Each structure stands twice: as structure tokens, then as C-alpha cells.
């Protein structure tokens, strides 16, 4: 597949690196050659040029690309670039925007006429992720297929979990409602087999169905904590999108250093409490009594500060903490420090685009890209190798596992005796860069 990425900023660069591992034909363009230089060692091509120049777009044969992705900092430039790319013949286009009004169904036809097939708003994706985390405080990650028929949940395992210190092959008493798809241990993702043992402090990724969510929670030794009030540090766009999603159901207080931003949010959302100040100020943090809150969310620009703020909140007894960690190299450290749920806009935007790439049904599924692993839906076709034998006899690569499937609209887990059929929607959990290995088993 030929893919053009316009914009070598944080989202574009991360997406390009991720897709380069999947043996795609990638071209990244940007007007700033310095932004392109770090990509020269990856399996892709770079081109210095403007995404809103027909001559530059033609120079890289944009008209022949399967997917054109515009993720520059300018919303208007992204929209125009996608329109121009579609005019040249690009099959599918994706534009990064920063206005939630554009998602109104009344304007869908307008953007289609402009030649834009998909819109992504990273801050909105982050707000959705946070809202989901607040609904399920016991989980680190949550990923659904087909309106919840099949679910993958990430959980930090403690000593009270009934699955701790047990081999996976010895979980037959509970295997009917959970499938351990991956284990994150000491900053490394493991695709496990029956001989692997779940250890304390592992983050395990478990596939299950909606009927057994409570059983999975109990097996992991977790308790669901209700969230009635939230303290947010950082009044950025993510915070504003989050207010729109949960502001009517919980009490929200926001602390931000920018007085003008505080006044702006206070006028727009009178139900929220705004405090101008620096949370790192010990007097302010004591005055705000962080221990009072059910959830603490750190959305500042500095990842390290967000991590530290969540650690302080945890120390003060806040049940649920969430940190925006935009430096991908910090994600493993953040998980090791036990600061709760980690949110990264680049990963979320890349997940959405990767979902578009594999042509998944956006209404029913989403691809979850972690820092070093990926979850994707694959539709099984007639004659695929994966249908020729039971799973235990397929000799699957150790780089991925088939966690579950949806058949005739109903979710089910996959075990060694499962026989996958054409038409199944299969959930695959694989190490980053191993997605291309699925080609051997799926069309």
C-alpha cells in the first residue's frame, strides 16, 4: 500500500515510524527538511515540499497513493491538502483537525464533497480515552469490538489477584471467560504461551466478552471505584473536550497557570470550578486538598511533571490517576511507576489512522496502539490459512496471538481447539512491527 504523510510533526513522525515497520510504501513530506532528517534511517522515503502545492504533490505521485494523511499543525492546511490530494486521485484521505464542530453529522456531506474521507482530532480522542478510564477505574486500558461483544482490557496485577503466580495453562477453571493475550513485564511486552506465569506487577491484557467483565475484574483482584468529582491540572483542549463529555455527570475543578485561559473556561462552563495557579506550589496543592477527589488528571505540557503530579495524588490516596504522557520514551517509565492510566495523543491518533488503514468498521471497532504493541481487527476470508486447522495446529508466530473473535455478531474467546471460519472478525494482539506477519495467515 502506498501512503503519503503530509507533516513530520509528532503525530506524522510517530505514524511514519510505526507504518515503516509494517512494510508499507511510505512517503513523508514537510516544508522543513530538519523535521525529515530523523526519519532517514527508517524504511521510508522523505520529500521536502508543501502539502498544498500541486507541483510538490505531483512530484511524489500523490494521485497514485492509497492513503493520504495530512497531519500538519494547521487545520486549514490539512483540509486543503486532502482536497487537493483527492483531486489528483488519492483513494482515501485523512485530515487532522482541531474543531469538534466538524464532526457534526450535518457537515459530513460537506467534507465528503471536499474530498475528505476521515477526520481525526487527537485531543478529542484523548478525552474519550479519559472518559472511558473514569467509567472503569480498575482498568489501565479498554478496547471494544462490536459494541462490546468482545473486549480487551489492560490490568495491573497485584498480590491479591487469583491469577497471580499461576501458569496460563493452569487457568482452566477461569479460561472460559478470559484469555491472557499479552503481558507487559519490566518494560517489555510478552506474547505468552501456556508455560508463562503471571507475576505481581505485570500489566496483563485480557480478552473477554461483555457477560464476564465482572468475573475478570474479580479474578484480577480489582475494585470499581465510583467517580463523583475530578481534579484536572491543565486547562488545555483535552480538558475542554473532557468537560463536554462528563461535565454534567461529575463535579470538575481545573487548575491552570494561565489566568486568561481560566477566565475563558469559567465563562464557557459555569458548572466547573477554575483555579489559577501552579499545582507544583505546595501551598496551592495543600489548599486544594487533592485527597478529597475520586480522580486526578494531569494534562500539562511536561510529561515528567504530569507523572510526578499523579504520584503525589496517589500518595494522597486518590483512587484513580490519569496522566498525559506525550514523550513516548516516558510511557514505560510511567507504567513502572504505577501512576495509573497513561494517555498519549500520538498513539491515539496513530491508532485511529491505523484502523483506517486496515479498513476496519469505525462504528464497531478501534485499533489500540500501545507504545510497543498493537491490537487490530482482521476479517477472515474464504481460503485463509488460518481457517485450515484448529488454532493449536496453525504454528502461529510467537510475535502475535489471536485473542478472540466475533462470529455472527456474537463475541467468543479463542482457545487451542477453536476452528476459525471465513467471515469471523478476529482480534489479533501483536508486537509492534509484527503486523505484516499476519499476511501469512490472513489474505
C-alpha positions in Angstrom: 0.0 0.0 0.0 1.3 3.5 -0.9 0.8 6.0 1.8 1.7 9.7 1.8 2.0 11.5 5.2 2.0 15.3 5.0 3.5 16.8 8.1 6.5 15.5 10.0 5.4 16.7 13.4 4.9 14.5 16.4 1.9 12.6 15.0 3.2 12.3 11.5 6.6 11.1 12.6 5.3 8.5 15.0 2.9 7.2 12.5 5.6 7.0 9.8 7.9 5.1 12.1 5.1 2.7 13.1 4.0 2.0 9.5 7.5 1.7 8.2 7.8 -1.5 10.3 4.8 -2.9 8.5 6.5 -3.0 5.1 4.2 -0.2 3.7 5.3 2.1 0.9 5.6 5.3 2.9 6.5 8.9 1.8 6.7 11.7 4.4 6.6 15.3 3.2 7.2 18.5 5.1 8.4 22.0 4.2 11.0 21.8 7.0 13.8 19.5 6.0 15.1 19.4 9.6 12.0 17.6 10.6 12.5 15.0 7.9 16.2 14.2 8.8 15.3 11.9 11.8 13.3 9.7 9.5 16.1 9.0 7.1 17.2 5.8 8.9 13.7 4.2 8.6 12.2 2.2 5.8 10.5 5.1 4.0 11.1 8.0 1.7 11.1 11.7 2.6 10.4 14.7 0.4 10.8 18.4 1.2 7.8 20.2 -0.1 4.4 21.8 0.6 1.3 19.7 1.1 -0.7 22.5 -0.6 1.4 22.7 -3.8 0.1 20.7 -6.7 3.6 20.5 -8.2 5.0 19.1 -4.9 2.1 16.6 -4.6 2.6 15.5 -8.2 6.4 15.1 -7.6 5.7 12.3 -5.1 2.8 10.8 -7.3 0.2 11.6 -4.7 -2.5 10.7 -7.3 -1.4 7.1 -7.1 -1.4 6.7 -3.3 -3.9 4.5 -1.5 -4.0 6.7 1.6 -3.1 10.4 2.0 -2.8 11.7 5.6 -2.5 15.4 6.4 -1.3 15.9 10.0 0.4 19.3 9.9 -0.2 21.8 12.7 -2.6 23.8 10.5 -6.2 22.5 10.4 -7.0 24.6 7.3 -3.8 23.4 5.5 -4.8 19.8 6.3 -8.2 20.2 4.9 -7.0 21.9 1.7 -4.2 19.3 1.3 -6.6 16.4 1.5 -8.9 18.1 -1.0 -6.0 18.6 -3.5 -4.8 15.0 -3.0 -8.2 13.6 -3.7 -8.5 15.8 -6.8 -5.2 14.3 -8.0 -6.5 10.8 -7.5 -5.7 9.7 -3.9 -8.0 6.9 -3.0 -8.6 7.8 0.6 -7.7 10.9 2.7 -7.4 11.7 6.4 -7.2 15.2 7.8 -6.2 16.2 11.3 -8.5 18.9 12.7 -8.9 20.8 16.0 -12.6 21.7 15.9 -15.2 19.2 17.2 -18.0 21.1 15.3 -16.7 19.4 12.1 -17.9 16.0 13.5 -21.5 17.1 13.4 -23.4 14.8 11.0 -24.9 17.8 9.3 -21.4 18.7 7.8 -20.3 15.1 6.8 -21.5 15.6 3.3 -19.7 18.9 3.0 -16.4 17.3 3.8 -17.0 14.4 1.5 -17.6 16.8 -1.3 -14.3 18.5 -0.4 -12.6 15.1 -0.9 -12.0 14.3 2.8 -12.9 10.8 3.8 -11.9 10.8 7.5 -11.3 13.5 10.2 -9.2 12.9 13.3 -9.0 15.2 16.3 -6.3 13.9 18.7 -7.5 15.9 21.7 -11.0 14.6 21.3 -9.6 11.0 21.1 -7.7 11.7 24.3 -10.8 13.0 26.1 -12.7 9.9 25.0 -10.0 7.7 26.4 -10.0 9.6 29.7 -13.8 9.4 30.0 -13.6 5.7 29.4 -11.0 5.3 32.1 -13.2 7.2 34.6 -16.0 4.7 33.9 -13.7 1.7 34.6 -11.3 2.9 37.3 -9.9 -0.6 37.8 -8.6 -0.9 34.2 -5.5 0.6 32.6 -6.7 0.1 29.0 -10.1 -0.7 27.5 -10.7 -1.7 23.9 -14.0 -2.8 22.4 -15.2 -4.6 19.2 -18.8 -4.6 18.0 -20.4 -2.6 20.7 -18.7 -4.5 23.4 -19.2 -8.1 22.2 -15.5 -8.6 22.6 -13.3 -6.6 24.9 -9.5 -6.3 25.6 -8.7 -4.9 29.0 -5.3 -4.0 30.4 -4.9 -4.6 34.2 -2.0 -4.1 36.7 -1.8 -7.3 38.7 -1.3 -7.2 42.4 -0.7 -10.0 45.0 -4.4 -10.3 45.7 -5.3 -11.4 42.2 -6.3 -15.1 41.9 -4.3 -15.3 38.6 -1.0 -14.2 40.1 1.8 -16.8 40.2 -0.1 -19.2 38.0 0.9 -20.7 34.7 -1.6 -19.8 31.9 -2.1 -23.5 31.1 -3.4 -23.9 34.7 -6.1 -21.3 34.4 -8.6 -23.8 33.0 -11.0 -23.0 35.9 -11.4 -19.5 34.6 -10.3 -19.8 30.9 -14.0 -19.9 29.8 -14.2 -16.2 30.5 -10.7 -14.8 29.9 -7.8 -15.1 27.6 -4.5 -13.6 28.6 -3.3 -12.1 25.3 -0.2 -10.3 26.3 1.9 -9.5 29.4 3.9 -6.3 30.0 6.8 -7.0 32.4 9.8 -4.9 33.1 9.0 -2.5 30.2 8.7 -5.4 27.7 5.7 -6.9 26.0 5.4 -10.7 26.0 3.1 -12.7 23.8 2.6 -15.6 26.2 2.1 -19.3 25.9 0.8 -21.9 28.4 4.1 -22.1 30.2 4.3 -18.4 31.1 3.5 -17.4 34.7 1.7 -14.2 35.6 3.7 -12.3 38.2 2.9 -9.5 40.6 3.2 -6.0 39.0 2.7 -7.4 35.5 0.3 -5.5 33.3 -1.8 -8.2 31.6 -4.0 -7.7 28.5 -7.1 -9.9 28.8 -9.7 -10.6 26.1 -13.2 -11.4 27.4 -16.8 -10.9 26.5 -19.2 -8.4 27.9 -21.0 -11.0 30.1 -17.8 -11.7 32.0 -16.4 -8.3 32.7 -17.1 -8.5 36.4 -15.6 -12.0 36.6 -12.4 -10.7 35.0 -12.3 -7.7 37.5 -12.7 -10.1 40.4 -10.0 -12.5 39.0 -7.6 -9.6 38.9 -8.4 -8.6 42.4 -9.8 -5.2 41.4 -12.5 -2.9 42.9 -14.5 -0.5 40.8 -14.5 3.0 42.4 -17.3 5.5 41.6 -16.1 8.9 40.4 -18.2 11.8 41.5 -15.5 14.5 41.5 -12.4 15.1 39.4 -9.4 17.5 39.8 -7.8 18.4 36.5 -4.4 20.1 36.3 -4.1 21.8 32.9 -6.9 23.6 31.1 -5.9 22.6 27.5 -8.1 21.4 24.7 -8.2 17.9 26.1 -9.6 19.3 29.3 -12.3 21.2 27.4 -13.3 18.2 25.4 -13.5 16.2 28.6 -15.8 18.8 30.2 -18.1 18.4 27.3 -18.2 14.7 27.8 -18.5 14.3 31.5 -19.2 17.8 32.9 -22.9 17.1 33.6 -22.3 13.8 35.4 -19.4 14.7 37.8 -18.0 17.8 39.6 -14.9 19.2 37.9 -12.3 21.5 39.2 -9.5 22.7 36.9 -6.1 24.3 37.9 -4.3 26.2 35.3 -1.4 28.7 35.4 -2.9 30.9 32.6 -5.3 33.4 34.1 -6.8 34.2 30.7 -7.5 30.5 30.0 -9.1 30.1 33.4 -11.4 33.0 32.7 -12.3 31.7 29.3 -13.2 28.2 30.6 -15.1 29.7 33.5 -17.3 31.7 31.1 -17.9 28.7 28.8 -18.5 26.1 31.6 -20.0 27.8 34.6 -20.6 24.5 36.3 -16.8 23.9 36.6 -14.6 25.4 39.2 -11.5 27.2 37.9 -8.4 27.9 40.0 -5.5 30.0 38.6 -2.1 28.7 39.8 0.7 26.2 39.7 -0.1 22.8 41.2 3.6 22.3 42.0 3.2 25.1 44.5 2.9 23.2 47.8 0.6 25.8 49.4 -1.8 25.5 46.5 -1.8 21.7 46.4 -2.5 21.6 50.1 -5.2 24.2 49.9 -7.0 22.2 47.1 -7.0 19.0 49.3 -6.2 16.6 46.5 -7.1 13.7 48.7 -10.8 14.8 48.5 -11.1 13.8 44.8 -12.1 10.4 43.3 -9.9 11.0 40.3 -6.9 13.2 39.4 -6.0 14.0 35.8 -2.7 15.7 34.9 -2.8 17.3 31.4 0.2 19.7 31.5 2.6 20.0 28.6 5.5 18.5 30.6 5.2 14.7 30.8 7.6 14.4 33.7 5.6 17.0 35.7 2.4 15.1 34.9 3.9 11.9 36.1 5.1 13.5 39.3 1.7 15.1 39.9 0.0 11.7 39.6 2.5 10.2 42.0 1.7 12.9 44.6 -2.1 12.3 44.1 -1.6 8.6 44.6 0.4 9.2 47.7 -2.5 11.3 49.0 -5.0 8.5 48.4 -6.7 9.4 45.1 -8.1 6.1 43.8 -7.8 6.9 40.1 -5.0 8.9 38.4 -4.5 9.7 34.7 -1.5 11.3 33.1 -1.0 12.8 29.7 2.5 11.5 28.7 3.4 12.8 25.2 7.0 11.7 25.4 6.7 8.1 24.2 10.0 7.2 25.8 8.5 8.0 29.1 5.5 5.7 28.8 7.3 2.6 30.0 8.7 4.5 33.0 5.2 5.9 33.8 3.7 2.4 33.8 6.6 1.1 36.0 6.0 4.0 38.5 2.3 2.9 38.9 0.7 6.3 38.2 -2.4 4.9 36.6 -3.8 5.3 33.1 -1.4 6.8 30.5 -2.8 9.0 27.7 -0.8 9.8 24.6 -2.4 11.8 21.7 0.2 10.5 19.2 -0.6 6.9 19.9 -4.3 7.5 19.8 -4.2 9.4 16.5 -1.9 6.7 15.1 -4.4 4.1 16.3 -7.3 5.7 14.5 -5.3 6.1 11.3 -4.1 2.5 11.5 -7.7 1.4 11.9 -8.5 3.3 8.7 -5.5 1.6 7.0 -6.8 -1.9 7.8 -10.2 -0.7 6.6 -12.0 -1.6 9.9 -15.6 -0.7 10.5 -15.2 2.6 12.6 -18.7 2.2 14.1 -17.8 -1.1 15.7 -14.1 -1.4 16.3 -11.0 0.6 17.0 -7.3 -0.3 16.8 -5.4 0.3 20.0 -1.8 1.2 19.5 0.3 0.9 22.7 3.8 2.1 22.9 5.2 -1.3 21.8 2.3 -3.4 20.8 -0.8 -3.2 18.6 -4.3 -4.6 18.7 -6.3 -4.9 15.4 -9.4 -6.5 14.0 -8.9 -8.7 10.9 -11.8 -10.1 8.8 -11.2 -13.7 7.8 -11.8 -14.6 4.2 -12.5 -17.8 2.5 -9.3 -19.9 1.9 -7.2 -18.0 4.5 -4.6 -20.3 6.0 -5.9 -19.5 9.5 -9.1 -21.5 8.6 -7.4 -24.7 7.7 -6.9 -26.2 11.1 -7.6 -25.7 14.8 -5.6 -22.8 16.3 -3.2 -25.2 18.2 -2.1 -26.7 14.9 -1.6 -23.5 12.9 2.0 -22.9 14.2 1.4 -19.2 14.7 4.2 -16.8 15.0 5.3 -16.0 18.6 5.0 -12.3 17.7 1.2 -12.3 17.9 -1.8 -14.1 19.3 -5.4 -14.5 18.3 -7.3 -13.3 21.4 -10.9 -13.7 20.4 -13.4 -13.4 17.6 -16.8 -12.2 16.7 -19.0 -14.6 14.7 -22.5 -13.8 13.6 -22.5 -10.8 15.8 -21.5 -12.6 19.0 -18.1 -12.5 20.7 -16.2 -15.5 21.8 -12.7 -16.3 23.1 -10.2 -18.3 21.1 -8.5 -21.4 22.5 -6.3 -24.1 21.1 -9.3 -26.1 19.9 -11.0 -23.2 18.2 -11.5 -23.5 14.4 -11.6 -20.1 12.8 -14.1 -19.6 10.0 -14.5 -17.3 7.0 -16.4 -14.2 8.0 -15.1 -14.2 11.6 -13.8 -10.9 12.9 -10.7 -11.8 14.7 -8.9 -9.8 17.3 -5.1 -10.0 17.0 -2.6 -8.8 19.6 0.9 -8.4 18.3 4.2 -6.9 19.0 4.9 -3.5 17.3 6.3 -4.1 13.8 4.9 -7.6 13.5 1.6 -6.8 11.9 2.9 -7.7 8.4 3.4 -11.3 9.7 -0.4 -11.7 9.7 -0.2 -11.8 5.9 1.0 -15.4 6.1 -2.3 -16.4 7.8 -4.8 -13.9 6.5 -5.4 -12.6 3.0 
